[in-house]
Amino acid sequence: MEIFYKIKDLKNFISKYKNLTIGFVPTMGSLHQGHISLVQDARKENDIVVVSIFVNKLQFDQLDDYLKYPRTNEQDIDMLTREHVDVLFLPHEEILYPLINPLILDVGKFNQIGEGLHRKQHLNGVATIVLKFLNIIFPHTIYLGQKDALQCALIQYLVKDFFLNIQVKICPTIRNENNLALSSRNVFLTPKEKLNSSLIYESLELGQELIKKQESISYIKNKIKENLENFYIVEYININNLNRIWDSDNVNLNEKIIITLAIKTLESNTRIIDNIIT
């Protein structure tokens, strides 16, 4: 596996393989099986696989959250090597943000819901860094995990809006034995929180069943919240049409629905996001 720290070196390498397909998996490191599943999909479907590891300060709304985000580069490199990744892009911040006052995308309506509403500048930071990566690497396909549903929708929108000839592949969420969505932040959970974590997906499944029964959106949200609030601080529960995830005002329960939520645990104060599609 080749490891590049500078844009010029990465571009020079990629330029040698113009006639080959490139699959790109963007990550912030602290890799787990969810990331590896994306890498494996990219490996099956492309000639060249490029993975990035970059903890993007712009998408953190709190400095302490950025500072404590787990960083495990040596372990990550070992994992990617075993998966036969061709290229790891491991840039420092000054490489991707060389200007004192960098331009930052404003993603508009995506900032009015879910992660965009509850984490100031988060999605602006996501869109900005992904656009930079796509302009540097210009892959044929970018691979994303369904767990970050709003990010997935945003990047699909970004690729379309900027006329980028890049496929966006959304891959299923990978879960542990308790149906907890794998996340780099799960390392912060206490043993008790890990044990009780099955309640999260059970609550999403409850919402799924209530949608099938054509219950009202407010009723469904309340039932999900009631199921969770003895164990978690509920930050938000949203119910939207999958193809209009940014629109909370015009939801049709007869179309494909996505339920998204964000909660915090009571002991470790770990933030968890998840979703289910019905």
N, C-alpha and C positions, 0 to 999 in steps of 0.2 A: 504494500500500500504506500502510495506517495503522499507525503504530508507537505502542504504548502501554507505559508504564513503571509505571503504577499500576493496581491492581485495579479501583478504582471507575470509572476512565475506560474500561477494557476492558468491564466489565459494562454500562455505559451504552450503549456502541456495540452490543454483542450484543443488548441488550434491544429494539433497533429492528427486529430480524430474527427475531422469535419464530416466524414461520411458515415460515422457511427452514431447510434442513439445514446443519449445521456439521460439517466435518471437521477434526480436530485432529491435528497432528504435533508431539510433544514432542521437542526436541533440546537438546544442550549446545553447539550451534554448531560451528564449524570444519567447515562443511558440505561434503559430497562427493556424488557421484552416487547413492549409496545413500539419503541423505536426500531428494535431489531426486526419486527414484523414488516415495517415499512421498507427497511433495507432489503429484506428478503424478497419482497414484491418487486422492488426496483431491480434487484439482481436477476430475477427471472425474466424481466421484460426489456432489459436494455443491455447494450454492449459495454457501456461505461457507467459506473455508479459513483456519484459524488455525494459526500456527506459533509455538512458544515457543523462546527461546534462554535457557538458564539453566544455568550450571555449578554443579551442586548439591554443595556441600561434604560434605553428609551421606553421600553414596554413595561417597566416597573413603576408603580405609582408611589412606592415607599422605598426609601434608600435602604432601610434595614432589611427589607425583603430581598433586595438585590444583593446585598452583602452576604446574606446567609444562604443564598441559593447554592445547593450542593455542586461542587466542582470536582470531578473525578477523571481528569484527562487521561492519566495512565491506564486506568481500568477501561475507559472508553476506547482507547486506541487498541487495546488487546481484543475487545469485543468486535470491533470493526474489522480488524485483521482476520479474525476467525471467520467472518462472514464474506471474506474476499472482496471487500470494498476496494475500489481502484484508487480513489482520491479522498483525502480528508483535508478540508479547508479549515484552518485553525488561526484566524486572524486576531490581532490585537485591536483594541478599540480605535486607536489612531489611524489604522489602516482603512477601516470602513467609515470613519467620521473624521476626515482629515481637516475639515474646516472648523473654525472656532464657533460659527453659528450655522450649523447645517440646516438645510431645508427639511422640514418634517411634513409629511402628508397629513391632511385633515380628511378623515374618512366619513365625515358628514353623518348621515342617518345611522350608520353603524355605531356611532357614539351615543345613541339614544336608547340603547337596550342592552341588557345583560352585562357582559364584561366591559363593553364600551361605556356604559353608564356608570358602573360601579368601580371601575379602575381608570382613573383620569389619565388620559393620553395613551393608555395601553394599546388600543387598536391602531392609533396613529403610529406608534412605534413599531408594531408588527408589520403594518403595510409598508412603512419606510424601509425597514431592513430586508423584507422579502423582495421588494422591488430592486434594491441594490444587488441582492444575490442573483436575481433572475437576469439582470443586466450584465453581471460579471460572468455567469456560467452559461446562460441561455440554454437550459436543458430542453429536451423534448417533453419530459414529464416531471412534475413536482409531486411528491408523495406526502400526504398529510393524514393525520389521525382524526377520526370522527369525534373523539372526546372533546376537542377544541372546535366545537361546531360553528361558532360565530366566526372564528378565524378562518375556517374552511370556506364559509360563504363569502367572507371578505376577499380572500385571495382569488376565488373564482371570479368575483366581480372585478377585481383589480386587473386580472389577466385579460378579461373581456374589454374593460374600459380603456386600457392602454394598448389594445390591438396586438397583444403578444401571442405569437403562435406557439403556445405552450399548453400542454394538457395538464389538467389538475385532477389527480386521482385521490379520492377520499377513501381511506381504508378503515375497516371496522375497529372499534375500540377493543383493546385487549384487557381482559379482566383476570383477577386472581381467584382463588377458590371461594372467596366470599362475594364474588361479583363486583368487587371494588375496582374501578378503572385504574389501570397502572399510571402512576405519575411520579415524577422525580421528587415531589414533595411528600410522598408517602413515607419516606424515611423518618419524618418528624412525628409520625403517629405513635401514640403509646400502645402497649400490648392490648389494653382494654379497648381502645378506639379501633384497633385493627379487628378485634373480635366482633365488635358491634357494627362493623362497616357494611354488613349485608343489608342493613336497613335502608341504605341509600338507594340501591337498585330496586329493592322491594317497593319503595315508595314511588319510584318511577313506573314500575309495572302496575301499581295501583292506579296511577294517573292514566296509563294506557288503557286499562280496563274501563275506567269511567268515561273515557273518550268514546270507546266503542258503544257505550250505553247512551251516548249523546247527552251527557250531563253538561251543565253550563260551565264555562271556563272558570268563573269565580268559585264555583263549588269544587271543581277539581283541584284548583290551587289550594283551597282551604284544607281539603282532605290530605293532600300531600304534606302540607305544612304541619297539620296535626300529627301526622305519622312520624315526623322528624324532630319536632321541637323539644322533646324531652331529652334528646341526646345531642342536638346541634343548634347553633345559631343560624337561622335561615336568612340568607342575604337576599336571594330572589328566587322566584319560580316563574318561568315564562312559558307560555304555550303559543306557538306560532305555526303557520304553514311553512313546511320545509323550504319551499322555493321562494318564500318571502319572509325569511327569518327576522328581518329588520322591521317588519310591519306588525304591530300589536293591535292595530285598530280594525283590521279587516281580516279576521281569522275565520276560515271555513272548515268546520270539523269533518266535512265530507271529503276533504282533500288530505294529502299526506301531512301529518302533524309531527312536530318535534317539541318535546318537553325538555327544557333546559333548567338547570338549577345550580346555585352556588351556596355552600354552607361552610361554617367554621366549627371545628370540634371544640368541646368545652375544656378539655385538659391541656392539649398542646397548642390550641389556637391555630390549627392547620386548616388552610383553606382548600376545599375540594369542589371541583366542578364535574358535572356529569350530564348526560342527556339520554333520551330514548326516542326512537322514531316509530310512529305507528300509522 
